[in-house]
């Protein structure tokens, strides 16, 4: 009897071990279970794709979404309309056991689908440096270098709607709080960090800060009507660069177009993006001027700066000179102050920052000055004015790239002949 009990006990142990091994070896029922990414907003998780359905398919949007989920075993993670281009966007996550490229290829062959692409990542283009406050006033050189202070004789950007598509911003900062600044958030959980975001605070300050007496900072277009649309975020509190996605940027740009923005500031860059290209084409047709930073240290200028309808910007220092980039594939590039720029920072602080992000913000401010004086200017006309009035920067003999420092006063003088710039 004792031997029988021992044998039974051993047998049960082997059965239990076999069942445990079987449980461990069975893959998860959902191949997406391993794709959870704590701390990353849902708008930039791994293996996400965006599918745009045309307006003509509106009665079947829900049915098509369900069919796509079923046929390709996709998980729905979001959907949103882009009314400016008349599409409904569906965001799916592709399982690990499927080829992302194969799924995209099959979806592109579906006649019901207007567009499909990966949900791509973009970065805010700024590196931050810190310095004693005593140096700030001396380094607030940007406005004078580009002649914006002289242009204020005839224009301060009053009433011109400028959308800063970026991170959030500390709109209660002493340099910004007496301004009426609108805010919108397009990032999951982004409200909690909106007022502590550095990048957007700096960009908003360069464009439209009012004089901070102890520091001497004033924005290029101090009376512009600013909207900060948060489409970018920091991965953690110590990250130097902000991240954005096709998803968040598309929603923010669509919002800005429909909200009546005349200028879009995109101090960010990434890979070419079909969805954003379509949105920015509509923006130009509706009279919106788009300004974008360039990737100065990369092999190409980055998107959206490479688009013909966008004003590309590179950073220059207090001497008006630039570090020449490796790329040459743009018809012209505007240089604007972007090296050690004194800017507002969250919690009432001030920082010195560098990067083409700040340079783009200076150009955005100048565009606002032009539009106050001549509201009917088109995007093409603004680009022509800025290109023909820029101060040429001599480059290497072999370079075909035309670069010039933006001259706000000369640009305004084309519209107001009595403006004295010298």
Secondary structure, DSSP 4 states (H G I P E B T S, - for coil): -HHHHHHHHHHHHHHHHHHHHHHHHSPPSSTTGGG--TTS-GGG-TTEEEEEEEGGGGGGHHHHHHHHHHHHT-EEEEEEEETTTTEEEEEEE--TTS-HHHHHHHHHT-TTEEEEEE--EEEE--EEE---GGGHHHH--HHHHTTHHHHTTT---TT-EEEEEES---TTSTTTTTS--EEEE-STTGGGGGGG-HHHHHHHHHHHPPPBTTTTB--TTTT-EEEEEE-EE-SSTT-SS-EEEHHHHHHHHHHHHHTT-SEEEE-EEES--HHHHHHHHHHHHTT-EEEEE--TTSSS--BTTTSTTEEEEEEE-TTS--PPPS---SS-EEEEE-SSEEEEETTTEEEEEESHHHHHHHHHHHHHHHHHH-TT--HHHHHHHHHHHSEE----TT----EEE--HHHHHHTT-TT----
